[in-house]
Amino acid sequence: MTPFLSPDALALTFAALMAASILAYVVLDGFDLGVGLLLPTTADVAQRDRMVASIGPFWDANETWLVLGVGLLLVAFPVAHGMVLTALYMPVALMLVGLILRGVAFEFRAKAAGPLDKRRWDAAFAGGSALAALTQGWMLGRYVLGFDPSAGALLFAALSAMGVAGAYAFIGACWLIWRTEGDLQKQAVAWARRTLWVVGLGIVGVSLATPLASPRILARWFEMPNLLLLAPLPLATTALVIGLHALLKHMPLPGDALKRVPFWAAVALFCLSFAGLAWSFFPYIVPEQLTLFQAASAPESLTIILVGALFVLPVILAYTVLAWRIFGGKAMDLRYD
């Protein structure tokens, strides 16, 4: 097929599609991973049932975005795929183990013979969620520092793992504020208040480490006029954290007012953080080693793949929107087999 876009335009198009898929995964699977992380913090069986029911119609479809993002990386930037997966082989394998464990635990939990069996599957679901969240955070830390093998870089990756797990717990708590009520909603507010500061500290840590890891990124952020153009990112992030802290102190509000606000504010925090990382590393797909344009497949191949991607992406998006519209009530109204 004759390319209808220039090679550079094709590379940028696939980079945008891949970035959108990864961001969608982080937000969508982030809240259900967060609910899994929070599951062991309550001993009440009915509350755990409602927590699981709140993500029941969504969790498996959310992981589709991860498959799409990694698939686009493989077919559009195969050289980068090989370099990244080689550097992150073990955490990727462990992440897949965690995701598989979650899936098995979710299905078997619904058919548990008694409370003891259900508690065991709850522990497996929480363990799989923790393993997936921690490995994703570790991979982020390794990527940010360009796969630096030094002890300091590994320590940063460990802190990043804890930060991402905390961020998922936060967005999971915000999801429960929206989707539950009564005592569980009050507990979710308490969880959100405690984990909000983990999110704030994690954003600060990555924001400091990223420019320090690369003189190029340092110049991109702090040289004029970039400093003025990019100032809204940290200012908006700070305002969101402060605003969330103030709001959560008073929730739940009478009449369940503003129940959606913490979740969508958390989504905004994730998007702002992602935008900061994207700006820092562009045009590199492997930090300081390989650009998008160097890693891209042949234009003819990208053109064929783009036709398929432009068909698949709207289908996944439509299914996601449909699920949110159909299963839009409180957790007690949700059912799963």
N, C-alpha and C positions, 0 to 999 in steps of 0.2 A: 504494500500500500504506500502510495506517495505521501510523504509527510505534508500536513497542511499547516504546521507551525514550524518555526525555526528550531534547531536543536536546543538553543538556550531556553526558548519559551517552553519547549516540552519538558526540559529538566525542571524548570520553575513550577510548571503545572503539577508534575508528579510530586515535587517537594511539598507543595501546598496541600495536595490530596492526602499525602502521607501524614503531614503535620495535623490536619483536621481529624484524621482517623485516630491518631495517637491521643490527641487532646480529648476527643469524644470518649475514648476508652478510659482515660485517667479520671474523667469526671463521672462517667456512668458506672463503670465497674468500681471506681473509687468508693462510692457510697455503699455499695453492697459488700465490698471488702471491709469497709468500716463497721457496718452492722455486724459482720462476722467477728471482728476484733472485739466488739463490745459485748458480744453474747455471753461470755463467761462472767461478766461483772454483775449479773443479776441471778439470784438463786430461784426466783419465781418462775415456775414452769409456764404459766399462762403468759407472762411477759415475754419469755423467750419464744413462745409460739407466735405471738404477735410480731416480734422482731423479724422472725423468719418469714412470716406471711407478708410482711411489708415489702420484701424484696422478691418474693416468690415469682411473680409474673415477669420480672425484669432481668434477673441475674445472669441467666444463660445467654440471652440475646445481647447483653452488654459486652460479653467477651468476643462477640463477632467483630467488634471494632478493632480488637487487638490482632485478630487473624488478618483483617483487611490491611492494617498498617504494616505488619511484618511482611505480608504478601507483596505489597507495593514496594517495600524496600528491596525485596528479593528480585522482583522482575524488572524494576526500573533502575536500581542502583546495585547490581550484583556484586561489584567489587567492594563497595562499602558494606554490604550485607556480610560478605566473607570476613572482612576485617573486624567488624563489630561483634559478630557471633563468635569469632575465634577468641577475642579478648574476654567475652562474657559467657563462654560456653557453660561453665558450672552454675552460675546464678540463673541462667535461662533454664537449664535442666531442672534446678530446684523449684523455680517458679512454676514450671509445668506440673511438677509433682504436687505442689500446693493447689493449683487450680483443679487438677484431677481429684485430689482428696476432697476438695470442697464439693465438687459435683456428686461424687459418690455419697458423701455424708448427707447432702441435702435430700437426695432421693431416698436413702435408707432411713433417715430420720422420720420421714412421713409415714413409714410403715413399721416403726419401732413397736415391739411387743409390749413394752411397759416403760415407766418413768426412768428406770436405770439404763435401759437400752437407749432411750432418747437422750439421756445425759451424755452417754458415750459418743453418740453421733454429733451432739452439740460440741463436744470437745474436739472431735475430728474436724468439724466445720470451722471452728475457731482456729485450730492449728493450721489448717490449710490456708485460711485467710491471712494469718500472721506470716506464714512462709512466703506467700505470694507478695504481700505488701513489703516485707523486709527485703526480699531479693530485688524487687523493682526499685526500692530506694537505694540499695547497694549499687545497682547498675547505673542509676542516675549519678551517684557520687563518682563512680569510676569514669563515666562519660565526661562529666563536667571538667575533670582534671586531666582529660586526654589519656586515660588509661595509664597514668603514672604509677609505676610499681613501688614507689617509696613507702616507708612506714607511715609517714604523715598523710599521704594520699589515701592509704588504706584506712587509716583512722577517720579521715573525712568521709569515706564511703560508708563506714559503720555508723557515723553520726547521721549521714544522709538517710540510711536505712531506717533509723529510728524516727527521723523527721517525717519521712513519707508515710510510715505507719501511723504516726500521730495525725498527719493531715487527713488520711483516710478515715481514721476514727472520728475526726472532727466533722467531715462532711457526712459521715454515716449518722452521727448524732443529730446534725441539722436535718437530715432526711427523716429521722424518727420524730423530731419536733413537728414536722409537717404531717406525717402520716399516722401518728398515734395520738392518743389523748389520755387524760387521767394521770395516774401515778407514773406510768411509763413515759409519758410526755415530760413530766416534771424531772424524771431521772435523766432523760435525754438532754434537757436544758443544762443540768449539772455536768453531764459529760462534755457538752459543747463548750461550756465556760472553761473547763479544765484543759481541754485540748486546743483551744484557740491560741493559747500562748506558745504551744509547741509549733503550731503553724507559723506564727510570727517569727519565732527564733529560727525556724528552718529557712524561711525566706531570707532573713538577714544573713544567715550563714552561707547560703548559696550565692547571694548577691555579693558578698565579700570575697568568696573563694574564686568565683568566675573571673573577675578582672585581674586578680592576683596571679592566676594561673597563666595568663597570656598578656604580654604587652600590647598586642593588637586589640584585644577586647578592652583593655584599660583605656587605650586611646579612643576606641569607638564610643565608650560611655562618657568620658570626661573631657574630650576636646570640644571646643565650640565649633559650630552651633549645636552639636549633638546633645550637649549637656542640657540646653534649654528645651530642645525638642523632646527629649526623653524624660524630662522632669515629671510630667503627668503620671508616668508608671509608678514610681515610688510614692508619690504624693497620694495617688488614688488607693494604693495598697495600704498605706498607713491610715488613711481615712476610713477604709473598710474595716480594718482591724479594730480601730477605736470605736467606730459605730456599732460593730457587732458586740463588742464588750459592753457597751452601754445598753444595747437592746436586750441582750441575754440576761442582764441583771434583773429585768422586770418581767421576763417571760416565765410561764405562759400568761398571755394577756386575756382579759375578759372577752368572752365570745370567740376565743381562739383567733383573735386579730393578729395579723402579720405573721401567720404561721409559716408561710412560704419564704419569708424574707431571709432568714438565716441560711437556708439551703441555696438560694440564688446568689446571695452574697458570697457564700463559699465557692460557688461556681465561678463568680467573678474573680475571686482571689486566685483560683487555679488558672484562669485564662490570663490574668495579668502576669503571673509568674512564668507561664509558658511563653508569652510574648517577649518577656525579658530574655529568656534563654534563646529564643529564636533569633532575636536581634543580635545577641552576643556572638552566636556561632555562625550566622550566615556570612558567606556562602558555603562554609565547611559543613560536610555531612559526617566526616570523621575529624574531630577537633585538631586543627593545625596540621592535618596530614592530607586530606582529600576533599576537594570541593564537589558540589553537586554536579557541576559541568564536566569534571574529570571522571566522575563515577557513573554517569548516566549511560544507559544502553544506547544502541544505535537508534537514530531517529525513526527508521522504518518500523523497528520493533516497538518503540514507545507509542507510535501512532496506532498500531493495532491494539496494544494493551489499553490505550486511553479509551478506545471505543467501548471495550468491555467494562472498564472502571466506571465510565459515565453511565452505564446501565446498572451496575451492581450497587453503586453508592446510593442512588435515590431509592432503590428497593429497601436497603437496610435502614435508611433514614425514615422511609414511610412506615416500615414495620415498627420502628422504635416509637415514632409519634403515635401510631395506632394503639400500641400497648399502653402508653401513658394516658391516652384518652379513655380507653376502656377500663383500666384498673386505676382510676383516679381517686378512689375514696380512702378512708382511714383503714388501717391495717385490720381492724376487726371485721371489716366488710369484705376482705380479700379471702379467697379460698385457693387451695392447691391440692392436687391429688397425691 
